[in-house]
């Protein structure tokens, strides 16, 4: 079952993913090797219309890998710590 189908079954609206610029970009840029550059992925995110939805999804689902909403896992952890 794909993530989109599973999310729909749970009542989540993930239509934003279809409008995400990363869906039209090489996925490897968003999941760099440890220590690899995140520059290209973050550049794509800066001009993406669904950046906020993407970040919100990553924070709610505790995504631990990749660039989501223009932030790395470390940056997302920092946001979560500050929110507590």
N, C-alpha and C positions, 0 to 999 in steps of 0.2 A: 504494500500500500504506500503510495507516495505521501510525502509530508502534506501536500495540499489537500489530498483526499482525506487523510487522517484529521487534519485541522478542521475541515468542513464537517466531518462526522462529530467533532467535539464542539461545533458551533462557532469556530473562529473564522473571521473574515481575513483571508490572506490574499485577496485580490490585488493588494498592493505589490505583491511579489511579481506579478505579470508586468507591472509598469516599472520595475526596478531596472536601472541601467546595468547592474551587475549580471542580469539575465542575458544581456547581449554582449558580455565581455568574457574573456578567458577566466574561468573559475580559479585557476591556479594563482592568479594575482590576489585573490581574496583569502587564500589559505597558504601563505608562504611557509617555507621551511623555517624551523626555529632559527632566529637570528636574521632571517631574510627581510628584504625591504617590503614595507607596506605602502610606500609612496604612491605607486600606480593605483592601487585599490582606493586609497583615501582620496586621490584626485578624482576618480570616477564618482565616489560618494558625494563629494562637495557639490556636484551639479545634479544630483539625483533628486527628483521630486518626492520620493517616498522615504527619504533618509530618516525622518522622525519615526515613521511606522516601523522601519527596519530596526532601529535602535531599541524602540519599545519592545518589539518582539524578542530581541536578543536578551534584554534584561529580564523580561518575564519568564523566558524559557531557559535562563542560565546557560546560554550558548558559551562554550568554553574555547572554541577554536574559530579562527578566521576574523575577518573585518566585517563588522555589522554596523550599519548606521554611521560609518566613517570612523569607528573606534576599534582599537585592538582589544583583545581579551583583558589585558592589563588595565587599559583605560576604562573599560566597562566595570571591572572589579572596583576600581577607585570610586566610580560613581555610586556603585551599590553600597560601599562602605560609608560614603558621605551621606547617603540617604537614611542610614540607620540611626 
